């Protein structure tokens, strides 16, 4: 199904570019499953508000992928 999100490694980590990771390194690692899982709701809020990433908003579909990952239990 098109709306399926299997997990962090396959669906979420690839959404974050190296530039995104570098800009958030002071707070947490966007390529770390444990870090993103622990901060997922805050990250989603910032994505929806257009505050993240720092150089422009994500398309709605990318935000939806991230939100489905959260709703699906934040699988690794």
N, CA, C and O atoms as a GROMACS GRO file, in nm:
protein
  304
    1UNK      N    1   0.084  -0.119   0.000
    1UNK     CA    2   0.000   0.000   0.000
    1UNK      C    3   0.088   0.125   0.000
    1UNK      O    4   0.192   0.127   0.066
    2UNK      N    5   0.049   0.227  -0.073
    2UNK     CA    6   0.128   0.348  -0.088
    2UNK      C    7   0.151   0.420   0.044
    2UNK      O    8   0.254   0.486   0.060
    3UNK      N    9   0.058   0.410   0.138
    3UNK     CA   10   0.070   0.481   0.264
    3UNK      C   11   0.150   0.406   0.370
    3UNK      O   12   0.171   0.459   0.479
    4UNK      N   13   0.196   0.285   0.338
    4UNK     CA   14   0.270   0.208   0.437
    4UNK      C   15   0.407   0.270   0.463
    4UNK      O   16   0.474   0.319   0.372
    5UNK      N   17   0.446   0.266   0.590
    5UNK     CA   18   0.578   0.310   0.631
    5UNK      C   19   0.635   0.197   0.715
    5UNK      O   20   0.586   0.168   0.823
    6UNK      N   21   0.740   0.134   0.663
    6UNK     CA   22   0.791   0.016   0.731
    6UNK      C   23   0.883   0.045   0.848
    6UNK      O   24   0.887  -0.033   0.943
    7UNK      N   25   0.955   0.153   0.844
    7UNK     CA   26   1.042   0.181   0.957
    7UNK      C   27   1.136   0.298   0.934
    7UNK      O   28   1.140   0.358   0.826
    8UNK      N   29   1.210   0.328   1.039
    8UNK     CA   30   1.302   0.442   1.038
    8UNK      C   31   1.408   0.428   0.928
    8UNK      O   32   1.426   0.518   0.846
    9UNK      N   33   1.476   0.314   0.928
    9UNK     CA   34   1.588   0.297   0.834
    9UNK      C   35   1.544   0.308   0.688
    9UNK      O   36   1.614   0.368   0.606
   10UNK      N   37   1.429   0.252   0.657
   10UNK     CA   38   1.382   0.249   0.518
   10UNK      C   39   1.310   0.376   0.476
   10UNK      O   40   1.322   0.418   0.361
   11UNK      N   41   1.236   0.436   0.567
   11UNK     CA   42   1.146   0.545   0.526
   11UNK      C   43   1.175   0.681   0.586
   11UNK      O   44   1.148   0.783   0.522
   12UNK      N   45   1.229   0.686   0.706
   12UNK     CA   46   1.244   0.814   0.774
   12UNK      C   47   1.386   0.870   0.760
   12UNK      O   48   1.404   0.985   0.720
   13UNK      N   49   1.485   0.790   0.792
   13UNK     CA   50   1.624   0.838   0.784
   13UNK      C   51   1.656   0.900   0.647
   13UNK      O   52   1.721   1.004   0.642
   14UNK      N   53   1.612   0.838   0.536
   14UNK     CA   54   1.643   0.897   0.405
   14UNK      C   55   1.581   1.036   0.382
   14UNK      O   56   1.624   1.108   0.292
   15UNK      N   57   1.482   1.073   0.462
   15UNK     CA   58   1.422   1.206   0.448
   15UNK      C   59   1.516   1.317   0.496
   15UNK      O   60   1.508   1.431   0.450
   16UNK      N   61   1.606   1.282   0.588
   16UNK     CA   62   1.697   1.380   0.646
   16UNK      C   63   1.828   1.382   0.568
   16UNK      O   64   1.898   1.281   0.559
   17UNK      N   65   1.860   1.497   0.514
   17UNK     CA   66   1.984   1.514   0.439
   17UNK      C   67   2.102   1.534   0.535
   17UNK      O   68   2.082   1.561   0.653
   18UNK      N   69   2.221   1.521   0.484
   18UNK     CA   70   2.340   1.544   0.565
   18UNK      C   71   2.339   1.688   0.620
   18UNK      O   72   2.379   1.711   0.734
   19UNK      N   73   2.292   1.782   0.541
   19UNK     CA   74   2.284   1.921   0.586
   19UNK      C   75   2.189   1.934   0.705
   19UNK      O   76   2.218   2.008   0.799
   20UNK      N   77   2.076   1.863   0.700
   20UNK     CA   78   1.981   1.865   0.812
   20UNK      C   79   2.047   1.808   0.937
   20UNK      O   80   2.036   1.864   1.046
   21UNK      N   81   2.114   1.697   0.919
   21UNK     CA   82   2.182   1.631   1.031
   21UNK      C   83   2.285   1.724   1.093
   21UNK      O   84   2.290   1.739   1.215
   22UNK      N   85   2.366   1.786   1.010
   22UNK     CA   86   2.470   1.877   1.060
   22UNK      C   87   2.410   1.995   1.135
   22UNK      O   88   2.465   2.038   1.237
   23UNK      N   89   2.299   2.050   1.086
   23UNK     CA   90   2.241   2.168   1.150
   23UNK      C   91   2.174   2.136   1.284
   23UNK      O   92   2.157   2.226   1.366
   24UNK      N   93   2.137   2.010   1.307
   24UNK     CA   94   2.073   1.972   1.433
   24UNK      C   95   2.166   1.897   1.527
   24UNK      O   96   2.124   1.854   1.634
   25UNK      N   97   2.291   1.881   1.488
   25UNK     CA   98   2.387   1.803   1.564
   25UNK      C   99   2.403   1.852   1.708
   25UNK      O  100   2.437   1.773   1.796
   26UNK      N  101   2.379   1.980   1.733
   26UNK     CA  102   2.393   2.035   1.868
   26UNK      C  103   2.288   1.978   1.963
   26UNK      O  104   2.308   1.977   2.085
   27UNK      N  105   2.175   1.930   1.909
   27UNK     CA  106   2.064   1.881   1.992
   27UNK      C  107   2.051   1.729   1.989
   27UNK      O  108   2.037   1.665   2.093
   28UNK      N  109   2.055   1.672   1.870
   28UNK     CA  110   2.044   1.528   1.851
   28UNK      C  111   2.083   1.492   1.709
   28UNK      O  112   2.098   1.579   1.623
   29UNK      N  113   2.100   1.362   1.685
   29UNK     CA  114   2.144   1.311   1.555
   29UNK      C  115   2.022   1.264   1.475
   29UNK      O  116   1.957   1.167   1.513
   30UNK      N  117   1.992   1.331   1.366
   30UNK     CA  118   1.877   1.295   1.284
   30UNK      C  119   1.894   1.163   1.210
   30UNK      O  120   1.798   1.112   1.153
   31UNK      N  121   2.011   1.106   1.210
   31UNK     CA  122   2.033   0.975   1.150
   31UNK      C  123   2.034   0.864   1.255
   31UNK      O  124   2.056   0.748   1.223
   32UNK      N  125   2.010   0.900   1.380
   32UNK     CA  126   2.006   0.802   1.488
   32UNK      C  127   1.861   0.766   1.519
   32UNK      O  128   1.780   0.852   1.554
   33UNK      N  129   1.828   0.638   1.505
   33UNK     CA  130   1.693   0.592   1.536
   33UNK      C  131   1.652   0.633   1.677
   33UNK      O  132   1.544   0.687   1.697
   34UNK      N  133   1.738   0.607   1.774
   34UNK     CA  134   1.704   0.638   1.914
   34UNK      C  135   1.681   0.787   1.935
   34UNK      O  136   1.587   0.825   2.006
   35UNK      N  137   1.764   0.872   1.877
   35UNK     CA  138   1.748   1.016   1.892
   35UNK      C  139   1.619   1.066   1.828
   35UNK      O  140   1.546   1.146   1.888
   36UNK      N  141   1.591   1.019   1.707
   36UNK     CA  142   1.470   1.065   1.638
   36UNK      C  143   1.346   1.010   1.707
   36UNK      O  144   1.247   1.081   1.722
   37UNK      N  145   1.350   0.886   1.750
   37UNK     CA  146   1.238   0.827   1.823
   37UNK      C  147   1.207   0.909   1.948
   37UNK      O  148   1.090   0.938   1.976
   38UNK      N  149   1.310   0.944   2.024
   38UNK     CA  150   1.291   1.019   2.148
   38UNK      C  151   1.238   1.161   2.125
   38UNK      O  152   1.174   1.217   2.214
   39UNK      N  153   1.265   1.218   2.009
   39UNK     CA  154   1.226   1.357   1.980
   39UNK      C  155   1.122   1.368   1.870
   39UNK      O  156   1.099   1.477   1.818
   40UNK      N  157   1.059   1.257   1.834
   40UNK     CA  158   0.972   1.251   1.716
   40UNK      C  159   0.859   1.352   1.718
   40UNK      O  160   0.834   1.420   1.618
   41UNK      N  161   0.790   1.364   1.829
   41UNK     CA  162   0.676   1.456   1.834
   41UNK      C  163   0.720   1.601   1.819
   41UNK      O  164   0.654   1.680   1.752
   42UNK      N  165   0.832   1.635   1.880
   42UNK     CA  166   0.886   1.772   1.867
   42UNK      C  167   0.932   1.798   1.723
   42UNK      O  168   0.907   1.905   1.668
   43UNK      N  169   0.996   1.700   1.662
   43UNK     CA  170   1.039   1.714   1.522
   43UNK      C  171   0.917   1.733   1.433
   43UNK      O  172   0.917   1.821   1.347
   44UNK      N  173   0.814   1.651   1.453
   44UNK     CA  174   0.692   1.662   1.372
   44UNK      C  175   0.630   1.801   1.386
   44UNK      O  176   0.588   1.861   1.286
   45UNK      N  177   0.623   1.851   1.506
   45UNK     CA  178   0.568   1.985   1.529
   45UNK      C  179   0.647   2.090   1.452
   45UNK      O  180   0.589   2.178   1.388
   46UNK      N  181   0.778   2.081   1.456
   46UNK     CA  182   0.863   2.178   1.385
   46UNK      C  183   0.849   2.164   1.234
   46UNK      O  184   0.851   2.263   1.162
   47UNK      N  185   0.835   2.039   1.186
   47UNK     CA  186   0.814   2.018   1.043
   47UNK      C  187   0.682   2.079   0.998
   47UNK      O  188   0.676   2.146   0.895
   48UNK      N  189   0.576   2.058   1.075
   48UNK     CA  190   0.444   2.111   1.040
   48UNK      C  191   0.442   2.263   1.044
   48UNK      O  192   0.369   2.326   0.967
   49UNK      N  193   0.519   2.322   1.134
   49UNK     CA  194   0.525   2.468   1.145
   49UNK      C  195   0.619   2.530   1.040
   49UNK      O  196   0.627   2.652   1.030
   50UNK      N  197   0.689   2.446   0.964
   50UNK     CA  198   0.781   2.496   0.862
   50UNK      C  199   0.911   2.547   0.917
   50UNK      O  200   0.985   2.617   0.847
   51UNK      N  201   0.941   2.514   1.043
   51UNK     CA  202   1.065   2.560   1.107
   51UNK      C  203   1.182   2.465   1.083
   51UNK      O  204   1.297   2.496   1.116
   52UNK      N  205   1.153   2.352   1.025
   52UNK     CA  206   1.254   2.251   1.003
   52UNK      C  207   1.226   2.187   0.868
   52UNK      O  208   1.109   2.158   0.840
   53UNK      N  209   1.322   2.162   0.785
   53UNK     CA  210   1.463   2.198   0.800
   53UNK      C  211   1.485   2.348   0.787
   53UNK      O  212   1.395   2.425   0.752
   54UNK      N  213   1.606   2.386   0.815
   54UNK     CA  214   1.638   2.529   0.825
   54UNK      C  215   1.632   2.602   0.691
   54UNK      O  216   1.620   2.724   0.689
   55UNK      N  217   1.642   2.530   0.579
   55UNK     CA  218   1.648   2.597   0.450
   55UNK      C  219   1.519   2.587   0.368
   55UNK      O  220   1.520   2.615   0.248
   56UNK      N  221   1.411   2.548   0.432
   56UNK     CA  222   1.283   2.542   0.361
   56UNK      C  223   1.196   2.429   0.410
   56UNK      O  224   1.246   2.332   0.469
   57UNK      N  225   1.068   2.440   0.386
   57UNK     CA  226   0.973   2.342   0.435
   57UNK      C  227   0.979   2.212   0.356
   57UNK      O  228   1.014   2.210   0.238
   58UNK      N  229   0.945   2.104   0.424
   58UNK     CA  230   0.928   1.975   0.357
   58UNK      C  231   0.797   1.976   0.282
   58UNK      O  232   0.703   2.044   0.323
   59UNK      N  233   0.789   1.902   0.173
   59UNK     CA  234   0.660   1.882   0.106
   59UNK      C  235   0.566   1.805   0.200
   59UNK      O  236   0.611   1.731   0.286
   60UNK      N  237   0.437   1.824   0.182
   60UNK     CA  238   0.336   1.760   0.267
   60UNK      C  239   0.352   1.608   0.270
   60UNK      O  240   0.331   1.546   0.374
   61UNK      N  241   0.390   1.547   0.158
   61UNK     CA  242   0.405   1.400   0.155
   61UNK      C  243   0.517   1.353   0.247
   61UNK      O  244   0.504   1.249   0.312
   62UNK      N  245   0.626   1.426   0.254
   62UNK     CA  246   0.735   1.387   0.344
   62UNK      C  247   0.691   1.399   0.490
   62UNK      O  248   0.723   1.313   0.571
   63UNK      N  249   0.620   1.504   0.522
   63UNK     CA  250   0.568   1.520   0.658
   63UNK      C  251   0.472   1.405   0.690
   63UNK      O  252   0.474   1.351   0.801
   64UNK      N  253   0.390   1.367   0.592
   64UNK     CA  254   0.296   1.257   0.612
   64UNK      C  255   0.368   1.126   0.638
   64UNK      O  256   0.323   1.046   0.720
   65UNK      N  257   0.480   1.101   0.570
   65UNK     CA  258   0.559   0.980   0.593
   65UNK      C  259   0.609   0.979   0.738
   65UNK      O  260   0.599   0.878   0.806
   66UNK      N  261   0.661   1.091   0.782
   66UNK     CA  262   0.713   1.100   0.918
   66UNK      C  263   0.601   1.078   1.019
   66UNK      O  264   0.618   1.008   1.119
   67UNK      N  265   0.487   1.139   0.995
   67UNK     CA  266   0.373   1.125   1.086
   67UNK      C  267   0.321   0.981   1.089
   67UNK      O  268   0.287   0.930   1.195
   68UNK      N  269   0.315   0.915   0.973
   68UNK     CA  270   0.272   0.775   0.970
   68UNK      C  271   0.369   0.685   1.046
   68UNK      O  272   0.327   0.589   1.110
   69UNK      N  273   0.498   0.717   1.039
   69UNK     CA  274   0.597   0.641   1.114
   69UNK      C  275   0.570   0.652   1.264
   69UNK      O  276   0.576   0.552   1.336
   70UNK      N  277   0.541   0.772   1.310
   70UNK     CA  278   0.507   0.791   1.452
   70UNK      C  279   0.382   0.712   1.487
   70UNK      O  280   0.381   0.636   1.584
   71UNK      N  281   0.278   0.729   1.408
   71UNK     CA  282   0.151   0.662   1.435
   71UNK      C  283   0.163   0.510   1.428
   71UNK      O  284   0.086   0.438   1.492
   72UNK      N  285   0.258   0.462   1.350
   72UNK     CA  286   0.280   0.319   1.335
   72UNK      C  287   0.368   0.258   1.443
   72UNK      O  288   0.404   0.140   1.435
   73UNK      N  289   0.403   0.336   1.542
   73UNK     CA  290   0.480   0.283   1.654
   73UNK      C  291   0.629   0.308   1.648
   73UNK      O  292   0.705   0.250   1.726
   74UNK      N  293   0.673   0.395   1.557
   74UNK     CA  294   0.814   0.435   1.547
   74UNK      C  295   0.907   0.314   1.534
   74UNK      O  296   1.001   0.296   1.612
   75UNK      N  297   0.878   0.233   1.435
   75UNK     CA  298   0.958   0.112   1.413
   75UNK      C  299   1.098   0.145   1.364
   75UNK      O  300   1.118   0.243   1.292
   76UNK      N  301   1.196   0.062   1.404
   76UNK     CA  302   1.337   0.088   1.363
   76UNK      C  303   1.359   0.071   1.213
   76UNK      O  304   1.471   0.089   1.165
   0.00000   0.00000   0.00000
